[in-house]
Amino acid sequence: MATTEERPLFSFGIIADVQYGDLDDAMNFTQTKKRYYRNALYLLREAVQHWKEENRIQFVLQLGDIIDGFNTRRKNSENALQAVLKEFQGVPFGLHHIWGNHEFYNFSRSYLMKSPLFTGPESQDIASNLKEVVKKEADAVYYDFSPYNGYRFVILDNYDISMCGIGRDKDSPQYKKAGEILRQMNKNEELNSPDGLFGVDRRFVLFNGGMGEEQLQWLRETLEVARQRGEKVVISGHVPVHPNSCYVMCLLWNYQDVLNILQDFSDVVLAYFSGHDHGGGYHFDSGNEIHHVTLPGVIEVPPGSNAFGTVDVFSDRLVMHGVGQLESRVMK
Ligand SMILES: Nc1ncnc2c1ncn2[C@@H]1O[C@H](COP(=O)(O)OP(=O)(O)O)[C@@H](O)[C@H]1O
């Protein structure tokens, strides 16, 4: 029989960039990787089946871009969303859906707030309270929860300051702020192009975003409370925040602000999980003992493989069991 040392305190599932669409396979923008839009749904199904059979995860962190932006061309966004949500129907674990750039190519924030992709703590109230939805519409969607005594999970809204798709209203201060940042840093007419930008500056493209001061302050306060309670914290967002954990073009615009906060609270922060960069990545910030995990994107996994995992949480380590392209690792 397993001793308490051998058994995880609790476990959770991770998956990123499913980007499902009823679309033919096609190459990415740079013509370097194929995207398997229809197969992505089967890979999601396989992941859910795997978690059901394992029978030990408490919740899944779905790290964003669950359907592809190209669904809008066929006016098929809602059908695509229904298809992926159907895979989660009746699952015996919780779900935390993070919003990425592709959510905003398909849907406005107010639509998302009322959809099952909103998994914030007030999701129950909001579905039945339209006034609350209107009030919340302008807000960023970030929240925290404690799945187990002594542990806290933080969900960030990396597209708080953004011009992606129809997410933010064009008149909103967040959209205007995003425009100021982008146009100052990126002189291309096509704002998704990083031409003329070098190194980490290549992150100043339209498909990325940033976090506002209010959210950064909330993150500091949340980590301060966690510190006082003696909790350990796992943070997640769609977009990576460490330049060594991803291709730099995929970094959060103000990644340094977030890194500074994580480093200030390195005594409580264990890891940062993200998606967005389909190639995936990993970096151990050894000075601060924080693990940065960027999951490979399901959309670019050929049939026959997959990219998801189960993380077992022990008192002294996180053990990530990767399936397919997600590498397994022990994170002390
Ligand atoms: N180097 C680039 N120059 C111009 N546009 C680009 C470039 N790379 C990507 N894009 C555009 O940016 C958008 C997002 O790129 P994409 O690779 O599809 O993102 P994701 O990885 O999130 O699916 C697409 O509209 C794509 O055409």
The ligand as an ORCA input file, in Angstrom:
! r2SCAN-3c Opt
* xyz 0 1
  N       5.628     37.029    -38.927
  C       4.353     37.407    -39.089
  N       4.049     38.471    -39.866
  C       2.781     38.846    -40.063
  N       1.719     38.233    -39.488
  C       1.960     37.171    -38.734
  C       3.281     36.698    -38.472
  N       3.207     35.608    -37.673
  C       1.904     35.425    -37.430
  N       1.151     36.338    -38.064
  C      -0.314     36.466    -38.014
  O      -0.635     36.585    -36.667
  C      -1.823     35.900    -36.372
  C      -1.558     34.899    -35.288
  O      -0.567     34.020    -35.744
  P      -0.682     32.497    -35.496
  O       0.625     31.853    -35.749
  O      -1.873     32.004    -36.257
  O      -0.976     32.532    -33.951
  P      -1.313     31.328    -33.049
  O      -0.018     30.636    -32.860
  O      -1.858     31.915    -31.802
  O      -2.287     30.490    -33.803
  C      -2.284     35.246    -37.637
  O      -3.277     36.100    -38.191
  C      -1.045     35.233    -38.498
  O      -1.405     35.348    -39.850
*
